[in-house]
Amino acid sequence: MDVSDLLASHSANLPSTTVDKDTPLDVDIGFLTVTDPNPIDQESYTANLEEYLQSTARDGIQALLAALYALPIHPSQDGPLAQLPLPTTPLPRAKHLPVSKQPTKWERFAAAKGIQKVRRERKVWDEEKQAWVARWGRDGKNKEKEGQWIHQVKANAAVDDDPSQQAKTAQAQATREARTQRHTDIDRTLASTRISTGSMGKFDKQLEGDKKMRGVKRKFDPAEASVEQEKQTSLALLSKLEGEAKRTRKDKGDDVLNVRKAIRTVSKGKGGVALGRETAQAGKSKGKRGKR
């Protein structure tokens, strides 16, 4: 039985697998997207919208599948796989470009003076051993004098002078000083954290072994003072006001308050000293009245 005519008629009823358009479709296999740059057929769009949309989507899917099947296929345990190429469509950034970090004040100064930060290497070259050795630590370069078998001694050195022991003592002293400095830095950091609260650490829980913090206590003037003390306080305040007025006039000119003139106006031309005396005498009279 010859079914070739039947298959031919059936294939003729199916749409073609080749997408033929005036402008080729833009296929980006990396993003699995297809872009149709052709203008909309207004007649088909108006006659039957659903059919037009389905036809356009079918052409795009057909072009994408044809591009996928054209990729090289590699066998795997899960079946044949195709490696997608890199995308070709540029996409906009989700966020703005990062802003370059502004140099600090020290970096600007170092650049102006030509100062370069040189990091000391952890290993140095030993000419005697012809090898790289550690700069510090066990068998380090800093302990070279402790282990060498011969030392140069001064002519006036004592008989029991031991350069190797002196080097060990100096190394131990440097270690103790570094440890002490580290503990000091830790204590200073803890002290700063203790006063970082609103109550300046007054109500914070004290840790075991914490030392009591020492600080400058605020000093308050007594509520009751003698007449002479009030007089001296008033004169000092007036002198301070006159000094600030003179400095302000020198800096900003004459368009400010003339404190000296204001004091003369209040004291009726007698000046600040006389105003201070009157204030003191008024305080004395009030004190006498209170004693009566």
C-alpha positions, 0 to 999 in steps of 0.5 A: 500500500502506497501511503506517500500521497497521504503523507504528502497531503497531511504535511501540506496541511501543517505549517512550515518549520521555516519562518519566512519574514521580511525582516529576520527574527532576532533570536538570542539563545542565551536568554531564550528570547525572540524579538520580532522587528516586523511591523504589525499587519493591521488588516490581520490584526483587526480581522482576527486578533487571537489568530494573529497573536497565535501565528506570531507566537508560533513563528517565534517559538519555531525560530527559537527551537530551530536555533536550539536544535542547531547547537552542538549536543553532548551526551550525558547521564541525563540525556543529550545536552546543549550548552547555551552560548552567552547572551547578546542582548544588552540589559540595563543595570538594576542599580547605578554605577558604583561611586569611586571612593574619595581619598582620605585626608591622609591619602591626599597628603601622602600623594602630595608628599610622595609617601608610599605605603611599603608593607614589610614582608614576613620573610627575609633572605638569609645570606648565610643559610642562602634561604628565606627565613621568617622575620619574627618568631621561632627561628626568626631573623630577629633571634639571629644574635641569640643563636650565633656561635661567635659574637663581637665584644667591645674592648672594655667589656667585662669578663662575664659579658655575655652578648647572647644573654643580652640579646635574649634579655632585650628580646624578652623586654620587648615582648613584655612591653608589647604585651603591656601595651596590648593590655593597655589598649584593651583596657582603654577600649573597654573604658570607652565602651563603658561610657558609651551609654546615655548614663555614662556607664553609671547603671551598667553591670560591672564585670568581675575585676573591673576597676572603678573609673576615675573622672573629673567631677563637676564643681558647683558654686555654693548657693550662698556666697558673701557680698565680696564674692558676689562683687568679684563674680559680677566684675569678672563677668562684666570684664569678660563681656567688655573683652568679647565686645572688643574682639567682636568689633575688630572682627565684624565691624560696628554693626553689632551690639555695643556692650560697653555703651549698653553698660554705661547706659544702664549705669547712667554713665558711671561704667561697669566698675561702678555698676558692680559696686552698686550691685554689691552694696545692694546685696549688703543692704539686703543682707542687713534687712534679712538679719533684722 
